[in-house]
Amino acid sequence: MANAKAWSADDVPDLGGRTIVVTGANSGIGYEAARVLAARHARVILACRNLDKAHAAAAAAITAAHPEGAVDAMELDLASLASVRAFADAFHQRYPRLDVLCNNAGVMAIPYRRTADGFEMQLGTNHLGHFALTGLLMDPLLAADGARVVTVSSGMHHIGTMRFDDLQSQRRYNKWLAYGQSKLANLLFAFELQRRAERAGARLISTGCNPGYAATNLQTAGPRMEGSALMESLWGWSNRLFAQDAVQGALPTLYAATAPEVRGGDYIAPIYYGRARGAPHRARCSARARDPQAASRLWQVSEQLTGVRYPI
């Protein structure tokens, strides 16, 4: 990797002619990644659950700052397979190919909830929604020359285990263990997609990344849902004292999406403080994330649960 310590958003190459989808791009890391991509002349689709916020807070702001870019906002609720399919159908109608898909959106450590399809919310949103989305966009991805799929995980994947006997946490729910499971699933998916692409001879790069500890609304959403003003305040203070900002947190995603030296199956994370801060760097992930048997099993289960089959 070329001098990873010095890499910054200034090193993102010109992306003119590229079409890029970023999920959850109306705020936080997704917004910052989309902003840089648009500044580098990419056509960026902000795939967001709240379309009004996407238009007002993201698309308009990015377009005003970078009129040379082309920004579009499209509705996508990853907690609903019907919404995922509607987004994919709309994308197919508008765009012939997709150069980069950034699977960024997610929820963290929230009270027990279920998606519209009955999945545990963290697994359903963070993994199953993105699994379905990527599969439904595979044709336009394969139509691009060397497309990339970047799946945003977390350092919390290290605490994750795939509980295939209770995948939806129906018998026992711990919000942090469920989050760790969903983030481990992200990496198992990313690396299995790369294996399948290679076996099929597809020119597709699939990577996983970790934004580190970045201050976004991800940390405070769970306490707010629980009605815990104390925990919301503590997370706010922690973010201000210890976290890097969302601009820095977006760098691993940007690196994985654009750097020419990135290879399929890479895991990109910050270089310092236990992968919590710093410039993006090719890093090691947990051995569980590299387990091909667990990845294959998760893939089969994900196909059954979502009804999405990949053409590779």
KEKE-3310 file (N, C-alpha, C; in steps of 0.2 Angstrom, whole numbers, plus 5000, padded with zeros to 4 digits):
npx = (5004:5003:5011:5001:4999:4999:4988:4974:4958:4961:4968:4959:4955:4951:4934:4926:4913:4910:4897:4890:4884:4879:4874:4863:4867:4863:4868:4882:4896:4892:4887:4898:4907:4900:4900:4914:4916:4907:4913:4924:4919:4911:4895:4884:4873:4862:4857:4844:4834:4825:4818:4816:4825:4836:4836:4835:4845:4857:4858:4855:4864:4877:4877:4876:4889:4897:4895:4900:4898:4887:4872:4860:4845:4838:4825:4827:4825:4832:4827:4817:4812:4804:4806:4819:4819:4811:4820:4830:4824:4821:4833:4839:4831:4835:4849:4863:4874:4884:4897:4902:4897:4893:4890:4885:4875:4868:4863:4865:4867:4854:4837:4828:4821:4811:4812:4802:4801:4802:4814:4828:4832:4845:4853:4845:4845:4859:4865:4856:4848:4858:4864:4853:4851:4864:4864:4853:4858:4868:4869:4870:4882:4891:4891:4899:4916:4927:4920:4917:4912:4909:4909:4904:4910:4914:4925:4919:4916:4924:4919:4909:4899:4892:4877:4869:4859:4851:4848:4841:4840:4829:4828:4837:4842:4855:4860:4873:4880:4872:4874:4888:4887:4880:4890:4900:4894:4894:4907:4910:4901:4906:4919:4915:4908:4919:4926:4917:4915:4928:4928:4919:4925:4923:4925:4926:4928:4927:4927:4930:4927:4932:4927:4933:4932:4921:4913:4896:4878:4876:4880:4871:4858:4853:4852:4843:4832:4829:4825:4835:4841:4853:4863:4863:4868:4881:4887:4888:4897:4908:4910:4914:4926:4934:4932:4936:4932:4917:4922:4935:4932:4926:4936:4942:4931:4931:4944:4944:4935:4941:4955:4969:4977:4970:4964:4953:4945:4952:4953:4950:4955:4957:4974:4979:4978:4972:4964:4955:4957:4964:4973:4968:4971:4978:4972:4972:4958:4947:4949:4937:4930:4936:4932:4928:4919:4909:4905:4900:4889:4882:4879:4870:4859:4856:4851:4840:4832:4830:4826:4834:4844:4861:4868:4881)
npy = (4994:5011:5022:5024:5031:5044:5046:5055:5063:5072:5064:5057:5051:5059:5056:5057:5053:5041:5032:5031:5024:5028:5022:5028:5041:5054:5059:5060:5048:5043:5054:5063:5055:5055:5068:5071:5062:5068:5080:5076:5074:5063:5055:5054:5044:5047:5036:5035:5033:5043:5053:5067:5073:5069:5076:5089:5091:5085:5082:5095:5103:5097:5099:5113:5116:5109:5111:5106:5092:5078:5075:5064:5060:5046:5035:5024:5011:5001:4992:4986:4974:4976:4990:4990:4982:4991:5002:4996:4993:5006:5011:5003:5008:5021:5021:5014:5007:5003:5009:5010:5004:5009:5001:5008:5012:5010:5003:5005:4996:4996:4996:4981:4978:4974:4972:4977:4965:4955:4953:4953:4970:4975:4965:4964:4977:4981:4970:4960:4969:4975:4965:4960:4972:4973:4961:4963:4974:4969:4966:4979:4982:4973:4977:4987:4992:4984:4986:4991:4985:4991:4988:4993:4990:4987:4990:4983:4970:4961:4956:4949:4934:4922:4917:4905:4897:4905:4917:4928:4933:4929:4921:4926:4942:4954:4970:4974:4963:4958:4969:4967:4954:4958:4966:4957:4949:4958:4958:4944:4943:4952:4947:4934:4938:4942:4930:4923:4931:4930:4916:4916:4923:4937:4954:4962:4971:4967:4974:4976:4988:4998:5012:5017:5025:5036:5052:5052:5052:5039:5034:5040:5037:5024:5026:5037:5031:5022:5031:5036:5049:5051:5042:5046:5059:5055:5048:5059:5067:5058:5057:5070:5071:5060:5054:5054:5065:5065:5067:5062:5049:5045:5042:5028:5022:5030:5027:5013:5013:5020:5021:5016:5005:4996:4980:4966:4959:4965:4973:4988:5000:5013:5018:5020:5018:5006:5004:5014:5028:5039:5039:5029:5011:4996:4982:4970:4959:4950:4932:4925:4933:4929:4916:4904:4894:4898:4910:4905:4898:4908:4916:4907:4906:4920:4921:4913:4920:4933:4930:4934:4930:4928:4933:4928)
npz = (5000:4996:5005:5016:5028:5025:5017:5011:5009:4999:4990:4983:4967:4951:4946:4936:4925:4932:4941:4957:4971:4987:5002:5016:5015:5020:5031:5043:5041:5028:5022:5021:5014:5001:4998:4995:4985:4975:4973:4966:4954:4952:4948:4960:4969:4982:4993:5003:5018:5023:5012:5011:5020:5013:5001:5006:5016:5011:4997:4991:4998:4995:4981:4980:4986:4977:4962:4951:4952:4950:4958:4965:4974:4981:4987:5000:5011:5021:5030:5024:5013:5002:4999:4996:4984:4976:4975:4968:4956:4952:4950:4940:4929:4928:4926:4917:4922:4936:4945:4958:4973:4989:5004:5016:5026:5043:5059:5077:5091:5097:5105:5106:5090:5076:5058:5043:5037:5047:5053:5065:5069:5068:5062:5051:5045:5044:5038:5030:5022:5014:5008:5000:4992:4985:4978:4970:4962:4955:4941:4934:4941:4936:4923:4923:4921:4931:4943:4961:4977:4992:5009:5024:5039:5056:5070:5080:5075:5080:5092:5088:5084:5073:5077:5072:5076:5082:5075:5073:5086:5094:5105:5114:5117:5116:5114:5110:5107:5097:5088:5085:5079:5067:5061:5059:5050:5039:5035:5032:5022:5012:5009:5005:4994:4986:4984:4976:4965:4960:4956:4947:4937:4936:4934:4947:4962:4979:4995:5013:5026:5040:5049:5061:5076:5075:5076:5075:5073:5075:5087:5097:5094:5098:5113:5113:5108:5118:5127:5136:5143:5150:5145:5132:5133:5139:5128:5119:5125:5125:5112:5108:5116:5112:5100:5082:5069:5057:5044:5044:5048:5036:5027:5026:5019:5007:5003:5000:4990:4980:4979:4969:4972:4980:4983:4979:4993:5003:5019:5026:5037:5050:5055:5068:5086:5090:5078:5078:5075:5063:5047:5032:5031:5025:5034:5047:5050:5061:5064:5062:5053:5041:5039:5028:5028:5037:5030:5018:5023:5029:5017:5010:5020:5019:5006:5007:5016:5011:4998:4987:4973:4967:4951:4950)
capx = (5000:5007:5011:4994:4999:4998:4983:4968:4953:4964:4971:4954:4956:4945:4929:4921:4910:4908:4891:4892:4878:4881:4868:4864:4871:4860:4872:4888:4901:4890:4887:4905:4910:4896:4902:4920:4915:4904:4918:4929:4915:4906:4888:4883:4866:4861:4851:4842:4827:4821:4820:4815:4831:4841:4836:4837:4852:4862:4859:4855:4870:4882:4876:4878:4896:4901:4890:4902:4896:4880:4870:4853:4843:4833:4823:4829:4824:4836:4824:4811:4814:4800:4809:4826:4817:4809:4826:4834:4820:4821:4840:4839:4827:4839:4857:4864:4879:4885:4904:4904:4892:4895:4885:4887:4870:4867:4860:4870:4866:4847:4833:4825:4816:4811:4811:4796:4800:4802:4821:4830:4833:4852:4855:4841:4847:4866:4867:4852:4846:4863:4865:4848:4853:4870:4862:4848:4861:4873:4869:4874:4889:4895:4891:4905:4923:4930:4916:4918:4907:4913:4904:4906:4909:4916:4929:4915:4915:4928:4915:4903:4899:4886:4873:4865:4854:4846:4851:4836:4840:4822:4828:4841:4844:4860:4861:4880:4882:4868:4878:4894:4885:4879:4896:4904:4891:4896:4914:4909:4898:4911:4924:4912:4907:4925:4927:4912:4917:4934:4927:4915:4929:4920:4930:4923:4932:4923:4931:4926:4931:4930:4928:4935:4928:4919:4907:4890:4872:4875:4881:4866:4852:4851:4850:4837:4826:4828:4823:4840:4845:4860:4867:4864:4873:4888:4889:4889:4903:4913:4911:4918:4933:4939:4931:4938:4926:4915:4926:4940:4928:4924:4942:4942:4926:4934:4950:4942:4931:4944:4962:4970:4981:4965:4963:4948:4946:4955:4950:4953:4954:4962:4980:4981:4974:4967:4960:4950:4959:4970:4972:4966:4977:4976:4973:4969:4952:4946:4949:4930:4928:4939:4930:4924:4913:4904:4903:4896:4883:4878:4876:4864:4854:4854:4847:4833:4828:4829:4824:4838:4849:4866:4870:4888)
capy = (5000:5017:5027:5024:5036:5051:5047:5059:5064:5075:5059:5053:5053:5061:5051:5059:5047:5036:5032:5029:5024:5028:5021:5031:5047:5060:5062:5056:5046:5043:5061:5065:5051:5057:5075:5071:5059:5073:5085:5073:5074:5057:5055:5051:5043:5046:5031:5036:5031:5049:5056:5074:5075:5067:5081:5095:5091:5082:5083:5102:5105:5095:5102:5120:5116:5106:5111:5102:5085:5077:5072:5062:5057:5041:5032:5017:5009:4994:4988:4984:4972:4979:4996:4988:4980:4997:5006:4993:4994:5013:5012:5000:5012:5027:5020:5007:5003:5006:5008:5009:5003:5009:4999:5012:5014:5005:5005:5002:4995:4999:4991:4975:4979:4970:4975:4975:4957:4951:4951:4957:4976:4976:4961:4965:4983:4981:4965:4957:4974:4977:4958:4960:4977:4971:4956:4966:4979:4965:4967:4986:4982:4969:4981:4992:4989:4984:4989:4990:4985:4993:4986:4996:4986:4990:4986:4978:4964:4956:4953:4946:4927:4921:4913:4902:4893:4910:4922:4934:4935:4928:4918:4930:4948:4959:4975:4975:4957:4958:4973:4963:4949:4961:4969:4952:4947:4962:4956:4938:4944:4956:4942:4929:4941:4942:4923:4921:4935:4927:4910:4917:4927:4944:4960:4965:4971:4968:4975:4978:4993:5000:5019:5019:5029:5043:5055:5053:5051:5032:5032:5043:5035:5019:5029:5041:5026:5019:5036:5037:5055:5051:5038:5050:5064:5052:5047:5065:5069:5054:5059:5076:5070:5054:5052:5058:5068:5061:5068:5057:5042:5043:5040:5021:5021:5033:5024:5007:5015:5024:5020:5011:4999:4992:4973:4962:4955:4970:4976:4995:5003:5018:5015:5021:5017:5000:5005:5019:5034:5040:5038:5022:5007:4989:4980:4963:4958:4944:4926:4923:4936:4926:4909:4903:4890:4902:4914:4901:4896:4915:4917:4903:4908:4926:4920:4910:4925:4938:4928:4936:4925:4932:4930:4925)
capz = (5000:4995:5010:5019:5033:5022:5012:5013:5004:4993:4985:4979:4960:4947:4945:4930:4922:4937:4945:4964:4976:4995:5007:5022:5014:5022:5037:5045:5036:5021:5019:5020:5008:4996:4997:4992:4978:4971:4972:4962:4948:4951:4949:4966:4971:4990:4995:5010:5021:5023:5005:5012:5023:5008:4997:5009:5020:5008:4989:4990:5001:4991:4974:4981:4987:4972:4956:4945:4953:4949:4964:4965:4980:4980:4993:5001:5018:5021:5034:5021:5007:4997:4998:4993:4977:4973:4974:4963:4950:4950:4948:4933:4924:4927:4925:4914:4925:4943:4946:4965:4978:4996:5008:5022:5031:5048:5065:5081:5098:5098:5108:5101:5085:5070:5052:5040:5035:5053:5055:5070:5066:5067:5056:5045:5041:5042:5033:5025:5017:5010:5004:4995:4988:4981:4973:4965:4958:4952:4934:4933:4944:4931:4917:4924:4921:4937:4949:4968:4982:4999:5014:5030:5045:5062:5074:5084:5072:5084:5097:5084:5082:5070:5080:5067:5079:5085:5071:5074:5093:5097:5112:5119:5114:5119:5109:5108:5104:5090:5083:5083:5074:5061:5058:5057:5044:5034:5032:5029:5015:5008:5007:5001:4987:4982:4982:4971:4959:4957:4953:4940:4932:4936:4936:4953:4969:4985:5001:5019:5029:5047:5050:5067:5081:5072:5080:5071:5076:5076:5095:5101:5092:5103:5119:5112:5107:5125:5132:5141:5142:5153:5140:5126:5135:5140:5121:5116:5128:5123:5105:5108:5119:5110:5093:5076:5066:5052:5038:5045:5048:5029:5023:5024:5013:5001:5001:4997:4984:4974:4978:4963:4975:4983:4980:4982:4999:5007:5025:5026:5044:5052:5057:5075:5092:5089:5072:5080:5072:5058:5040:5031:5030:5025:5041:5049:5054:5065:5060:5061:5047:5036:5039:5022:5029:5040:5025:5013:5026:5029:5011:5009:5024:5017:5000:5009:5020:5007:4991:4982:4971:4963:4945:4950)
cpx = (5004:5006:5004:4994:4997:4992:4977:4963:4956:4967:4966:4955:4950:4941:4924:4919:4908:4901:4892:4885:4881:4874:4869:4868:4869:4864:4878:4893:4898:4889:4894:4908:4907:4899:4909:4920:4912:4909:4923:4925:4912:4899:4886:4875:4866:4855:4849:4835:4822:4822:4820:4822:4837:4842:4838:4844:4858:4863:4859:4862:4876:4882:4878:4886:4900:4896:4893:4901:4889:4877:4862:4852:4838:4831:4825:4829:4827:4832:4817:4813:4810:4803:4816:4824:4815:4815:4829:4831:4821:4828:4841:4836:4831:4846:4858:4870:4880:4893:4906:4898:4895:4890:4887:4882:4870:4864:4865:4867:4859:4843:4830:4820:4816:4809:4804:4795:4801:4809:4823:4833:4841:4855:4851:4843:4854:4868:4862:4849:4851:4865:4860:4850:4858:4868:4857:4852:4867:4874:4872:4881:4893:4895:4897:4911:4927:4927:4918:4912:4911:4907:4907:4905:4911:4921:4926:4914:4919:4925:4910:4904:4892:4882:4867:4859:4849:4848:4847:4836:4833:4822:4832:4843:4849:4861:4868:4882:4878:4872:4884:4893:4884:4885:4901:4901:4893:4902:4913:4906:4903:4916:4921:4910:4913:4927:4923:4913:4923:4933:4923:4919:4926:4925:4926:4927:4927:4928:4926:4930:4928:4932:4931:4930:4927:4913:4902:4884:4871:4875:4875:4859:4849:4848:4844:4831:4824:4825:4828:4844:4852:4865:4868:4869:4880:4891:4891:4896:4909:4915:4916:4925:4937:4938:4934:4931:4923:4919:4932:4937:4927:4930:4943:4937:4929:4940:4948:4938:4935:4951:4964:4974:4976:4964:4956:4949:4950:4950:4954:4951:4959:4968:4982:4976:4969:4962:4954:4951:4964:4968:4971:4972:4974:4977:4971:4963:4952:4947:4942:4928:4931:4937:4926:4918:4907:4901:4898:4889:4878:4875:4870:4858:4851:4850:4840:4829:4826:4825:4828:4844:4854:4867:4877:4889)
cpy = (5006:5022:5029:5030:5043:5052:5051:5060:5068:5070:5055:5056:5056:5056:5053:5053:5041:5037:5028:5029:5023:5027:5025:5038:5054:5063:5058:5054:5045:5049:5064:5062:5054:5064:5075:5067:5064:5078:5082:5071:5067:5059:5051:5051:5042:5042:5031:5035:5037:5053:5064:5076:5074:5073:5088:5096:5089:5084:5091:5105:5103:5098:5109:5121:5114:5106:5107:5094:5084:5072:5070:5059:5052:5037:5025:5016:5002:4989:4985:4981:4974:4986:4995:4986:4986:5001:5003:4994:5001:5014:5009:5004:5018:5026:5014:5003:5007:5004:5007:5009:5003:5007:5002:5012:5008:5008:5002:5002:4998:4994:4986:4978:4974:4974:4974:4968:4953:4950:4956:4964:4977:4972:4962:4971:4983:4976:4963:4963:4975:4970:4959:4966:4976:4966:4959:4971:4975:4966:4974:4986:4978:4972:4986:4989:4990:4988:4987:4990:4986:4992:4989:4992:4990:4986:4981:4972:4959:4953:4949:4938:4926:4915:4910:4899:4899:4917:4929:4936:4934:4925:4923:4936:4953:4963:4975:4969:4956:4963:4970:4958:4952:4964:4963:4949:4951:4960:4949:4939:4947:4951:4936:4931:4941:4935:4921:4925:4932:4921:4911:4921:4934:4949:4964:4965:4972:4969:4976:4984:4995:5008:5021:5022:5036:5046:5056:5052:5044:5031:5035:5040:5029:5022:5033:5036:5023:5024:5038:5044:5055:5048:5043:5056:5061:5051:5053:5068:5065:5055:5065:5075:5065:5053:5057:5060:5063:5061:5063:5050:5040:5040:5033:5019:5024:5029:5017:5008:5017:5023:5015:5005:4994:4985:4970:4958:4959:4972:4982:4998:5008:5014:5015:5019:5011:5001:5010:5026:5034:5038:5030:5018:5000:4985:4973:4963:4951:4938:4923:4926:4933:4918:4908:4899:4894:4907:4911:4900:4903:4917:4913:4905:4915:4926:4918:4916:4931:4937:4931:4931:4930:4929:4927:4920)
cpz = (5000:5001:5013:5024:5031:5018:5015:5008:4998:4988:4982:4971:4957:4945:4940:4926:4926:4940:4951:4968:4983:4999:5013:5021:5016:5028:5038:5040:5029:5018:5017:5014:5001:4993:4993:4985:4973:4969:4967:4955:4947:4951:4955:4968:4979:4991:5002:5012:5020:5017:5006:5015:5018:5004:5000:5012:5016:5001:4988:4992:4997:4984:4975:4982:4981:4965:4951:4946:4951:4954:4963:4972:4978:4986:4994:5009:5018:5026:5031:5014:5001:4994:4994:4985:4973:4971:4968:4956:4947:4947:4941:4928:4923:4924:4922:4918:4932:4944:4953:4969:4985:5001:5015:5028:5037:5054:5070:5088:5100:5102:5103:5097:5080:5063:5049:5038:5041:5056:5061:5067:5064:5061:5050:5041:5039:5037:5028:5020:5012:5005:4998:4990:4983:4976:4968:4960:4955:4945:4932:4936:4939:4925:4917:4923:4927:4943:4956:4972:4989:5004:5021:5036:5051:5066:5079:5081:5076:5090:5094:5084:5078:5073:5076:5070:5082:5081:5072:5081:5096:5104:5117:5115:5118:5113:5106:5104:5097:5085:5081:5078:5067:5057:5056:5051:5038:5031:5029:5022:5010:5005:5003:4994:4983:4979:4976:4964:4956:4953:4947:4935:4931:4938:4941:4959:4974:4991:5007:5022:5036:5048:5056:5071:5078:5075:5075:5076:5078:5084:5099:5100:5096:5110:5119:5111:5114:5129:5137:5140:5144:5148:5134:5127:5136:5133:5118:5119:5126:5116:5104:5111:5115:5103:5088:5073:5060:5045:5039:5045:5041:5025:5022:5019:5007:4998:4997:4991:4978:4973:4973:4966:4979:4979:4983:4988:5004:5013:5026:5033:5045:5055:5064:5080:5091:5083:5073:5077:5067:5051:5038:5029:5029:5031:5041:5052:5058:5061:5058:5054:5041:5035:5033:5023:5032:5035:5020:5017:5027:5023:5009:5013:5021:5011:5002:5012:5015:5000:4985:4980:4966:4957:4944:4955)
residu = (MET:ALA:ASN:ALA:LYS:ALA:TRP:SER:ALA:ASP:ASP:VAL:PRO:ASP:LEU:GLY:GLY:ARG:THR:ILE:VAL:VAL:THR:GLY:ALA:ASN:SER:GLY:ILE:GLY:TYR:GLU:ALA:ALA:ARG:VAL:LEU:ALA:ALA:ARG:HIS:ALA:ARG:VAL:ILE:LEU:ALA:CYS:ARG:ASN:LEU:ASP:LYS:ALA:HIS:ALA:ALA:ALA:ALA:ALA:ALA:ILE:THR:ALA:ALA:HIS:PRO:GLU:GLY:ALA:VAL:ASP:ALA:MET:GLU:LEU:ASP:LEU:ALA:SER:LEU:ALA:SER:VAL:ARG:ALA:PHE:ALA:ASP:ALA:PHE:HIS:GLN:ARG:TYR:PRO:ARG:LEU:ASP:VAL:LEU:CYS:ASN:ASN:ALA:GLY:VAL:MET:ALA:ILE:PRO:TYR:ARG:ARG:THR:ALA:ASP:GLY:PHE:GLU:MET:GLN:LEU:GLY:THR:ASN:HIS:LEU:GLY:HIS:PHE:ALA:LEU:THR:GLY:LEU:LEU:MET:ASP:PRO:LEU:LEU:ALA:ALA:ASP:GLY:ALA:ARG:VAL:VAL:THR:VAL:SER:SER:GLY:MET:HIS:HIS:ILE:GLY:THR:MET:ARG:PHE:ASP:ASP:LEU:GLN:SER:GLN:ARG:ARG:TYR:ASN:LYS:TRP:LEU:ALA:TYR:GLY:GLN:SER:LYS:LEU:ALA:ASN:LEU:LEU:PHE:ALA:PHE:GLU:LEU:GLN:ARG:ARG:ALA:GLU:ARG:ALA:GLY:ALA:ARG:LEU:ILE:SER:THR:GLY:CYS:ASN:PRO:GLY:TYR:ALA:ALA:THR:ASN:LEU:GLN:THR:ALA:GLY:PRO:ARG:MET:GLU:GLY:SER:ALA:LEU:MET:GLU:SER:LEU:TRP:GLY:TRP:SER:ASN:ARG:LEU:PHE:ALA:GLN:ASP:ALA:VAL:GLN:GLY:ALA:LEU:PRO:THR:LEU:TYR:ALA:ALA:THR:ALA:PRO:GLU:VAL:ARG:GLY:GLY:ASP:TYR:ILE:ALA:PRO:ILE:TYR:TYR:GLY:ARG:ALA:ARG:GLY:ALA:PRO:HIS:ARG:ALA:ARG:CYS:SER:ALA:ARG:ALA:ARG:ASP:PRO:GLN:ALA:ALA:SER:ARG:LEU:TRP:GLN:VAL:SER:GLU:GLN:LEU:THR:GLY:VAL:ARG:TYR:PRO:ILE)
# end
